[in-house]
Amino acid sequence: MKQVSCVLIIACLQLLSCNEVAVPKPKAFLSLEYPDAVYKPIEANLPFTFKNNVALSKLNAIKYSNNGRTIGMELHYPKLKSTVFLTYKKIKKSNLTAYLRDAQNLTQKHTIKANEISQDAFENHEQKVYGMYYQVGGDAASQSQFYVTDSVNHFLTGSLYFYTKPNYDSILPAAAYVKKDIAKIMETIKWH
């Protein structure tokens, strides 16, 4: 009898003590915390400089071709499992139009999988840097692409790729983080 009355008392206390309705919780959400960006100038013998986020990325694989007129670089983000591929080309005579067309066509190739492609023009008259940033929405292979140029001697393109099947919802936080780094590259680039 003591056991039954004890169980009844505990059951009554539990019913009276909870005013909240039990709501089922979602299965799981990723806990994505990235360190604050720390921007420092790159230290490489290149015809330009820019500030790079040393908190999460590192510059490697600098490859020269075409007598130094074309330089390929990679900004690796190991924690984000992504890379920003950079390609520098020296402008000679009238090839600027071809470089601009190639950069724009590369972005347009993603329209098959993209929900949208937004573009933001960039101008820094003081440093003679002009360009375009493209944000690709949807399950495209690359979420961000850009180019910058001085329209006379220098042309730099960049593309962000993740080492995973493109699932826009899953990679959106990491893509947003790298977008800030790309903006910093465009804002701080200086030609030599």
ROZA-223224 format. One record per residue (C-alpha): x, y, z; residue in three letters; residue number from 0. Coordinates in steps of 0.25 Angstrom, whole numbers, plus 5000, padded with zeros to 4 digits. Layout:
REM ROZA-223224
{{X, Y, Z}, "ALA", NUM} ...
***
This chain:
REM ROZA-223224
{{5000, 5000, 5000}, "MET", 0} {{5011, 5010, 5003}, "LYS", 1} {{5017, 5007, 4989}, "GLN", 2} {{5004, 5010, 4982}, "VAL", 3} {{5002, 5023, 4990}, "SER", 4} {{5017, 5027, 4988}, "CYS", 5} {{5015, 5025, 4973}, "VAL", 6} {{5002, 5033, 4972}, "LEU", 7} {{5009, 5044, 4980}, "ILE", 8} {{5021, 5045, 4970}, "ILE", 9} {{5012, 5044, 4958}, "ALA", 10} {{5003, 5056, 4964}, "CYS", 11} {{5015, 5064, 4966}, "LEU", 12} {{5021, 5062, 4952}, "GLN", 13} {{5007, 5066, 4946}, "LEU", 14} {{5006, 5078, 4954}, "LEU", 15} {{5021, 5082, 4953}, "SER", 16} {{5021, 5083, 4938}, "CYS", 17} {{5014, 5094, 4931}, "ASN", 18} {{5021, 5093, 4917}, "GLU", 19} {{5016, 5084, 4906}, "VAL", 20} {{5026, 5074, 4901}, "ALA", 21} {{5031, 5077, 4887}, "VAL", 22} {{5039, 5067, 4879}, "PRO", 23} {{5053, 5072, 4876}, "LYS", 24} {{5059, 5072, 4862}, "PRO", 25} {{5068, 5060, 4859}, "LYS", 26} {{5081, 5069, 4860}, "ALA", 27} {{5087, 5082, 4855}, "PHE", 28} {{5101, 5084, 4852}, "LEU", 29} {{5109, 5093, 4862}, "SER", 30} {{5117, 5101, 4852}, "LEU", 31} {{5126, 5111, 4859}, "GLU", 32} {{5137, 5117, 4852}, "TYR", 33} {{5149, 5126, 4857}, "PRO", 34} {{5149, 5140, 4855}, "ASP", 35} {{5156, 5144, 4843}, "ALA", 36} {{5170, 5149, 4844}, "VAL", 37} {{5175, 5156, 4831}, "TYR", 38} {{5190, 5157, 4828}, "LYS", 39} {{5197, 5161, 4815}, "PRO", 40} {{5201, 5149, 4807}, "ILE", 41} {{5216, 5147, 4807}, "GLU", 42} {{5219, 5142, 4793}, "ALA", 43} {{5227, 5147, 4781}, "ASN", 44} {{5215, 5151, 4772}, "LEU", 45} {{5211, 5163, 4763}, "PRO", 46} {{5201, 5166, 4774}, "PHE", 47} {{5198, 5165, 4789}, "THR", 48} {{5185, 5164, 4797}, "PHE", 49} {{5181, 5161, 4811}, "LYS", 50} {{5178, 5146, 4814}, "ASN", 51} {{5170, 5140, 4826}, "ASN", 52} {{5181, 5132, 4833}, "VAL", 53} {{5172, 5127, 4843}, "ALA", 54} {{5166, 5117, 4834}, "LEU", 55} {{5173, 5117, 4821}, "SER", 56} {{5187, 5116, 4815}, "LYS", 57} {{5193, 5119, 4802}, "LEU", 58} {{5200, 5108, 4794}, "ASN", 59} {{5202, 5101, 4781}, "ALA", 60} {{5207, 5114, 4774}, "ILE", 61} {{5210, 5109, 4759}, "LYS", 62} {{5215, 5118, 4748}, "TYR", 63} {{5213, 5115, 4733}, "SER", 64} {{5214, 5123, 4720}, "ASN", 65} {{5227, 5130, 4725}, "ASN", 66} {{5221, 5135, 4737}, "GLY", 67} {{5209, 5141, 4730}, "ARG", 68} {{5200, 5131, 4737}, "THR", 69} {{5200, 5128, 4751}, "ILE", 70} {{5191, 5118, 4758}, "GLY", 71} {{5189, 5118, 4773}, "MET", 72} {{5181, 5111, 4784}, "GLU", 73} {{5175, 5116, 4797}, "LEU", 74} {{5172, 5103, 4805}, "HIS", 75} {{5162, 5103, 4816}, "TYR", 76} {{5164, 5089, 4822}, "PRO", 77} {{5154, 5091, 4833}, "LYS", 78} {{5143, 5095, 4823}, "LEU", 79} {{5148, 5085, 4813}, "LYS", 80} {{5149, 5095, 4802}, "SER", 81} {{5158, 5103, 4793}, "THR", 82} {{5158, 5116, 4786}, "VAL", 83} {{5166, 5114, 4773}, "PHE", 84} {{5172, 5127, 4768}, "LEU", 85} {{5178, 5129, 4754}, "THR", 86} {{5186, 5141, 4751}, "TYR", 87} {{5188, 5145, 4736}, "LYS", 88} {{5197, 5156, 4731}, "LYS", 89} {{5189, 5165, 4721}, "ILE", 90} {{5196, 5167, 4708}, "LYS", 91} {{5190, 5176, 4697}, "LYS", 92} {{5176, 5173, 4694}, "SER", 93} {{5173, 5160, 4702}, "ASN", 94} {{5166, 5167, 4713}, "LEU", 95} {{5152, 5164, 4706}, "THR", 96} {{5155, 5150, 4704}, "ALA", 97} {{5159, 5148, 4719}, "TYR", 98} {{5146, 5156, 4723}, "LEU", 99} {{5138, 5147, 4714}, "ARG", 100} {{5144, 5134, 4720}, "ASP", 101} {{5142, 5138, 4734}, "ALA", 102} {{5127, 5141, 4731}, "GLN", 103} {{5125, 5128, 4723}, "ASN", 104} {{5131, 5120, 4735}, "LEU", 105} {{5121, 5126, 4744}, "THR", 106} {{5109, 5123, 4734}, "GLN", 107} {{5113, 5109, 4733}, "LYS", 108} {{5107, 5107, 4746}, "HIS", 109} {{5093, 5111, 4742}, "THR", 110} {{5089, 5097, 4740}, "ILE", 111} {{5090, 5094, 4755}, "LYS", 112} {{5088, 5108, 4760}, "ALA", 113} {{5075, 5114, 4765}, "ASN", 114} {{5081, 5128, 4763}, "GLU", 115} {{5093, 5135, 4760}, "ILE", 116} {{5095, 5149, 4767}, "SER", 117} {{5106, 5158, 4763}, "GLN", 118} {{5112, 5170, 4770}, "ASP", 119} {{5121, 5180, 4763}, "ALA", 120} {{5134, 5184, 4770}, "PHE", 121} {{5142, 5197, 4768}, "GLU", 122} {{5154, 5203, 4776}, "ASN", 123} {{5159, 5215, 4767}, "HIS", 124} {{5170, 5218, 4777}, "GLU", 125} {{5176, 5204, 4775}, "GLN", 126} {{5172, 5203, 4761}, "LYS", 127} {{5164, 5190, 4764}, "VAL", 128} {{5151, 5187, 4756}, "TYR", 129} {{5143, 5174, 4756}, "GLY", 130} {{5131, 5166, 4759}, "MET", 131} {{5127, 5156, 4770}, "TYR", 132} {{5117, 5145, 4766}, "TYR", 133} {{5109, 5137, 4777}, "GLN", 134} {{5103, 5124, 4771}, "VAL", 135} {{5091, 5119, 4779}, "GLY", 136} {{5087, 5105, 4778}, "GLY", 137} {{5094, 5091, 4777}, "ASP", 138} {{5105, 5097, 4767}, "ALA", 139} {{5119, 5092, 4768}, "ALA", 140} {{5124, 5106, 4771}, "SER", 141} {{5117, 5116, 4781}, "GLN", 142} {{5126, 5128, 4778}, "SER", 143} {{5134, 5133, 4767}, "GLN", 144} {{5140, 5146, 4764}, "PHE", 145} {{5150, 5154, 4756}, "TYR", 146} {{5158, 5167, 4758}, "VAL", 147} {{5167, 5175, 4748}, "THR", 148} {{5173, 5188, 4746}, "ASP", 149} {{5169, 5187, 4732}, "SER", 150} {{5183, 5189, 4727}, "VAL", 151} {{5193, 5179, 4732}, "ASN", 152} {{5187, 5170, 4742}, "HIS", 153} {{5175, 5160, 4743}, "PHE", 154} {{5172, 5151, 4755}, "LEU", 155} {{5160, 5141, 4755}, "THR", 156} {{5156, 5132, 4767}, "GLY", 157} {{5146, 5121, 4769}, "SER", 158} {{5141, 5114, 4782}, "LEU", 159} {{5140, 5099, 4782}, "TYR", 160} {{5136, 5089, 4793}, "PHE", 161} {{5141, 5075, 4794}, "TYR", 162} {{5127, 5069, 4795}, "THR", 163} {{5115, 5067, 4787}, "LYS", 164} {{5108, 5081, 4785}, "PRO", 165} {{5097, 5082, 4795}, "ASN", 166} {{5094, 5097, 4796}, "TYR", 167} {{5087, 5096, 4810}, "ASP", 168} {{5098, 5088, 4816}, "SER", 169} {{5110, 5097, 4811}, "ILE", 170} {{5103, 5110, 4812}, "LEU", 171} {{5110, 5114, 4826}, "PRO", 172} {{5124, 5111, 4821}, "ALA", 173} {{5121, 5118, 4807}, "ALA", 174} {{5117, 5130, 4815}, "ALA", 175} {{5129, 5130, 4823}, "TYR", 176} {{5138, 5129, 4811}, "VAL", 177} {{5130, 5140, 4804}, "LYS", 178} {{5135, 5150, 4814}, "LYS", 179} {{5150, 5145, 4811}, "ASP", 180} {{5147, 5147, 4796}, "ILE", 181} {{5142, 5161, 4799}, "ALA", 182} {{5155, 5164, 4807}, "LYS", 183} {{5163, 5159, 4795}, "ILE", 184} {{5156, 5168, 4785}, "MET", 185} {{5157, 5180, 4795}, "GLU", 186} {{5172, 5179, 4798}, "THR", 187} {{5178, 5174, 4785}, "ILE", 188} {{5189, 5183, 4781}, "LYS", 189} {{5197, 5182, 4768}, "TRP", 190} {{5212, 5182, 4766}, "HIS", 191} 
***
